[in-house]
Amino acid sequence: MAAIGSGSTALTGTDGIAVFGESSLVARLTNWSINHSVGETAWGDSDSYGYTSRKRAREDATGSMTGKFDTTTKIYALGAAATGLAGLLTKLVLWQDRTAGQYWMFENALIQNYQMTVDMDSKEVVEWSMDFGADGKFYRPGQTSAPAATVPA
């Protein structure tokens, strides 16, 4: 049996980032998440002997992001604009860490909803959150056919 490494080898979210468009780094991002799913077609027939047969169908990915506002950044300007972020179709790259190839890339991500929280009582920094869904093809970390992406400076 292989030895289990120490906790120092665990992947943490410390270096996770998100990039809108070609190079707009999302400032003050606190978390992002991905839900990657694969649909299926299921059936029974004379060859399945009373069991269910399954075949992979369409892939999909949805996700969410949360952050704190920085009034000098693009995401603040987009959120404050009259058109807002909901309905925006944008390129989105979500980096697990800053290692080459360790990103989810959405050539087209549709921002499905956008929420902002202002707490006057606690005076917390204003928080925003959004949900998005892949519009067409997307790429998983390490996928060899993924377009190259670099971490913006």
C-alpha positions in Angstrom: 0.0 0.0 0.0 1.3 3.4 -0.9 2.1 5.9 1.8 -0.2 8.8 2.2 1.5 12.2 1.9 1.3 15.0 4.4 -1.4 17.7 4.2 1.2 20.0 2.5 0.5 18.2 -0.8 -3.2 19.0 -0.8 -4.6 21.4 -3.4 -5.9 24.5 -1.8 -7.8 27.4 -3.2 -5.1 30.0 -2.2 -4.1 30.6 -5.8 -7.5 30.3 -7.5 -8.4 33.1 -9.9 -10.9 34.0 -12.5 -10.4 36.0 -15.8 -13.2 37.6 -17.8 -12.7 38.2 -21.5 -9.1 38.1 -22.6 -7.4 39.6 -19.6 -9.7 41.1 -17.0 -8.6 39.5 -13.7 -11.5 39.4 -11.3 -10.3 41.3 -8.2 -11.2 40.2 -4.6 -12.7 36.9 -5.7 -13.5 34.8 -2.6 -14.6 31.5 -4.3 -15.8 29.9 -7.5 -17.3 26.5 -8.1 -18.0 24.2 -11.1 -20.7 21.6 -11.5 -19.6 19.4 -14.5 -22.2 17.0 -15.6 -22.8 14.4 -18.3 -26.3 13.6 -19.5 -27.2 10.0 -20.4 -29.5 8.1 -22.5 -30.8 5.0 -20.7 -32.8 2.1 -22.2 -33.6 -1.6 -21.9 -33.8 -4.0 -24.8 -33.6 -7.7 -25.6 -29.8 -7.7 -25.2 -29.8 -6.1 -21.7 -31.4 -9.1 -19.9 -33.7 -7.0 -17.8 -30.9 -4.5 -16.9 -30.6 -0.9 -17.9 -28.1 0.1 -20.6 -26.6 3.5 -20.5 -24.7 5.7 -23.0 -23.0 9.0 -22.4 -24.9 12.0 -23.9 -24.3 15.8 -23.7 -21.8 17.4 -21.4 -22.7 20.5 -19.4 -21.1 22.8 -16.9 -22.6 25.4 -14.6 -20.9 27.3 -11.8 -20.9 30.2 -9.5 -18.5 32.9 -8.2 -18.5 35.2 -5.2 -16.4 38.1 -4.3 -16.1 41.5 -2.6 -16.3 44.7 -4.6 -13.3 46.7 -5.6 -14.6 49.9 -7.1 -11.6 50.2 -9.5 -12.2 46.9 -11.3 -14.0 45.8 -14.4 -16.5 43.6 -12.6 -17.6 46.5 -10.5 -18.1 48.6 -13.6 -20.1 45.8 -15.3 -22.2 45.2 -12.2 -23.0 48.9 -11.7 -23.8 49.5 -15.4 -27.4 49.9 -16.5 -27.3 46.5 -18.4 -25.7 44.7 -15.4 -24.0 41.4 -15.6 -27.1 39.1 -15.9 -27.3 38.0 -19.5 -23.7 38.8 -20.3 -22.0 36.3 -22.6 -18.2 36.3 -22.0 -15.1 34.2 -22.2 -14.3 32.9 -18.7 -11.2 31.1 -17.4 -11.2 29.7 -13.9 -7.7 28.8 -12.6 -7.5 26.1 -9.9 -4.0 27.5 -9.2 -1.4 29.3 -11.3 0.0 26.1 -12.8 0.0 25.9 -16.6 -3.0 23.9 -17.9 -4.8 23.9 -14.5 -7.9 25.9 -15.6 -11.5 25.5 -16.8 -12.0 27.5 -20.0 -15.4 28.6 -21.2 -15.2 30.2 -24.6 -18.7 31.4 -24.0 -20.2 31.6 -20.5 -23.6 33.0 -20.0 -24.1 34.9 -16.7 -27.5 33.6 -15.6 -28.0 35.7 -12.5 -26.2 38.3 -10.4 -26.8 39.2 -6.8 -25.3 41.9 -4.6 -25.5 42.1 -0.8 -25.2 45.3 1.2 -25.2 45.0 5.0 -25.6 48.4 6.7 -25.7 46.8 10.1 -22.4 45.0 10.0 -20.8 47.4 7.5 -19.3 44.5 5.7 -17.6 45.0 2.4 -20.2 44.7 -0.3 -20.4 41.2 -1.7 -21.5 40.1 -5.2 -22.3 36.6 -6.5 -23.2 35.2 -9.9 -24.2 31.9 -11.5 -23.1 31.0 -15.0 -23.5 28.2 -17.5 -21.5 27.0 -20.5 -22.8 28.1 -23.9 -21.2 25.5 -26.1 -17.8 23.9 -25.8 -15.7 24.2 -22.6 -12.4 22.7 -21.5 -11.5 20.9 -18.3 -8.1 21.2 -16.4 -5.3 19.4 -18.3 -7.5 18.7 -21.4 -5.0 18.5 -24.2 -7.3 20.1 -26.8 -7.8 23.2 -24.7 -6.7 26.6 -26.1 -3.6 28.0 -24.3 -4.3 30.5 -21.6 -1.9 32.5 -19.4 -2.4 34.0 -16.0 -2.7 37.8 -16.4 0.0 39.9 -14.7 
